[in-house]
Each structure stands twice: as structure tokens, then as C-alpha cells.
Amino acid sequence: MIDLHVHLVPGVDDGPKDLETALALARKAVAGGIRTATITPHHMPGVYENTAEQIRGYVRDMQAIYDREGIEIRLLPGQEAYPEGDLRERLGRGELQTLGDSCYLLVDLPQQECPFYLEELLFSFQAQGIYPILAHPERNRTLRHETERLEAMIRGGVRAIMSAGSMHGAYGPSAQKSAHDFLKRGLLQLVASDAHHPDGPAFFPLQNRPLIESLIGIERTHEVMELNPQRVLDSQEIPATIFDEEDRGRTERERPGFWSRLFSLGRSA
């Protein structure tokens, strides 16, 4: 199993503060079914500075420690980039690290408001062949109340990843309700732990699958938990079918060929 969003490196953001705690979290991930993980430290200039070059160093150092400690997780580079206005400049400076060196970039979302420029920023990345994945939109107050805004971004080629703890109420009842609703409607294409601490809301695949299957069925669960994470690492297209809010058995599909044309344009640029 692949975890695309997890904070495994000690002392670099709001994740584990020391190596002992970081190793405890890694062992919990193994017990929860994880065998490959992209480390995703926050990159928020002025708060957490974790550039692509630094992250590659974290991967080398932590993988050596895992191998020594017998922790059977393959680590890959990743990052949770905060969507400040200069994010495009940071891309140009080589600070941003995609997930596993793929074409997908994990973009952080604040808990409360959504930046007014978010859509323009994300779509400008797509034009450069970088495809944004929004982190935990179910925890963002604006998107919970303006679901149509998230839907428009998904239809425009942005993808979204849920923090698994949201389904279990770890971030409050509003985030829990939105997690269930967004997942059922197809507004979330991926699930990850977003684990920060071994004693926190670290819900890994073995804990998540029964609930996800009860919400969206076995086939769609396989897609969000196995197929789509592998598609990310392989830089493949992630399909997104959005289900009608009143009748989830009937689908409202994206404009024919939109994502494929955009994906092909970015990859050939």
C-alpha cells in the first residue's frame, strides 16, 4: 500500500519532534499496511522551510535509518506546498518537490479560508505540466460551504486527497460529514493518512478500508486506495467521475476529453 501524504521526518515541521517518535510512527504505518510512502513535509516560507533539495536529503537519511531498524517502507520524496502567491516563483527556483518525482504536486489547504487566487494558481501549474492535488479539502471551511467551487476545480483537472482521519471524526463533525459526502460524490480521488504523530489521528489502510467500502463500495475503494496512488507515482491520468448530489447512481461526467487533452499538452510541453 502507498501513503502519498504523511509526515515521517523528525524536527522539520509539525510532525514528529524527535527520531524516536518518528520511528514509532513509521512502525505504526507498517502495521497499518503501508509499504511505500512519499514524505510530505510542509513548505511554508517563513514557517517551515523544506525545499526539494532538503527533502531529497531527508529521504536518503531516513531510508538508511529504516533499513538499519528493519522498517520495511520504501521512502520517496514529496512535499506539501502552501499556496502563497509566489508559489510559481518557488517552482521556478526549484524549491518544489512533486510526489515521487511524478508530475503531481501536493498543495496544502488552510483550515479556514480558500485563497481567492487559488484556481488561477492551480490552473497555471497545469499549463506547465504540473498537476495539483489538493490536500484535505474536506477540512477547509470555505470548500465545505462552497462545494461547487471544489467541483469546478475537479472538473478543470485538479485532483483531491482526503486525510483518512476526517472519515473517523478526528477533525470534527463538519470535516467528517464533508469527507463522507465528498467521497460519495467522487470529489475525492485519493486517500492518505496525513499522519503526524503515532498517538494522533493516524489512520492507515487496514483501519480505513471497511469504512470506505461501506461508503463507496469495493470497486471504487480499490481505485482511491490502490489504483490512483500508483497512477500518481507513474505520472498517469487520474480519472474523476463526479456523481450527482441527488442521485449518486447517475453520473455527471467531465467535458469529453478535457483532462486527457490537458494532460497530453502539459506532458509534451
C-alpha angles and dihedrals in degrees: 000000000000126000109198097181120043137126106226103148117095123233100004103097138343092313126094113340098210141022095256091057092044091054091048089054091048091052090050089052091053091049088051093056103265117144100158125038135177108214108227112189116178117262106200111147112231091022109042120008110197111150126184091259092052092046092054087055091051090053093052094047097044094044090055090051093047091051091050093047094045094244105154102213124120109218125213130182121262141145142205103226119199111229100237118155093261095057091112090054090050089054089053091050091054095245097125122088120201122214108282090339089295127134091264124097122195110226119199121227124207117238096241123026130024114227110253090230095050099107094047090049095049095046091049088058091053090056087059094050095259113123116205124223112197114224118228101336088172088071095053113098095210095052092045089059097034102044090159089067091057090044091054091052092050090049088050093057103269114129130208136216125201127220102236092219089066090070090056096048096256091137098039137279096287093056090044093054092046091048091055094043096045092047093050092048094050094246090126117060099175140036125207136166099241082198117178104169135019091237095045132080094304105157112175129186099278089056095043106046100076093052095043091049090051089054104042108007134249099290097051091042089057089052098051095039104038116005100046097045088053090047089056093054090046093049090239129149115275109214119221123196113183116209123216112258095229099040115025091184089070119064134215105209130205119257106288112274096353098127094039092051092047092045092050091047093052095045092050094048 
